């Protein structure tokens, strides 16, 4: 029984310390990639996103002062019970 308890404790600790990160391109245009970057993100807790989550392309461009969008990427960072979803826009 003692070995089973130790095994369960190790598995729970490993699950709590793990995280995952995924980045994927969403949009690429003919506009030149400038030095400006805009980013917006929101946190998902227990699979439920917030009601006022706004990580859209227009919000990111506004945050970075971008008038011509060149690329759009989405980054998802996951944990045990939470995820952070970020949208990154580059351009001029």
N, C-alpha and C positions, 0 to 999 in steps of 0.2 A: 504494500500500500504506500510505503514511503517513496518508492521509486516512481510510482504513478503520480503522486503529488508533485514530486520534483519535475517530472516530465511535463505536467500541465503548467507549472510555473514557468518553465523555459519556453514553452509554446506561446503562452500569453505574453511574455516579455518580448519575444521575437515579433509577434503581431503588432505590439504597441510601438516598437521601434522602426518598423518598416515604413517606407514611403515610396511613391512612384511618381515619375514626372514624364509627361508626354508633350511633345511640341509638334505641331503640324501646320503646313502652309494652307491657307484658305484661298487667297487671291493674289495674283500677280498681274500688274498692268504694264503698259509701255512707258509709263512715266519714270523718270530717273529716280533712283534711290538717293534721297538726300540725307542730310545729317539729322533731321528731326525725327523724333520717336514719340509716339503717344501710346499710353497704356491705361487700361481700365480693367478692374477685376472685381470678382465677388466670391464669397465663400458659401459652399454648399455644406450643410450640416445634416447628417443622417439621411442624405439623399434628397433633402428639401432645399431648393434654392430660395433666396429671399424674395419677397414679393416685389421689391423695388430694384431688382438687379438690372443694371444698365452697363453692359460691357460691349456696346455696339461699335461699329466702325465710325459712325459720325461722332460719338462721344470721344473715342480715342483720338480722332483727327483734331477735334476741338481742344482736347487736353494737351496735345503736342504742337498746336499752332500750325497744322498741316492743311494746305489748300489742295494739293495734288497728291493723292494716295498712290504709292508704288507697290507696297506689299502689305499683306495682312496675315498674321500668324495667330494661332490659338495655342495657349499653354495650359495644361491641366496638371496640377500637382495634387496627388492624393495622399491621404494619411489613413489612420484607422477608422475614424468616424467623420472626417471632414475632407473636402476637396476645395482647392482654389482654382477658379477658372479665370484666365487672363487673356485679353485680346490685345495684340501689339500691332500698331500701324506705323509704317515708315513712309517717308516721302519728303516733299518740299513745302 
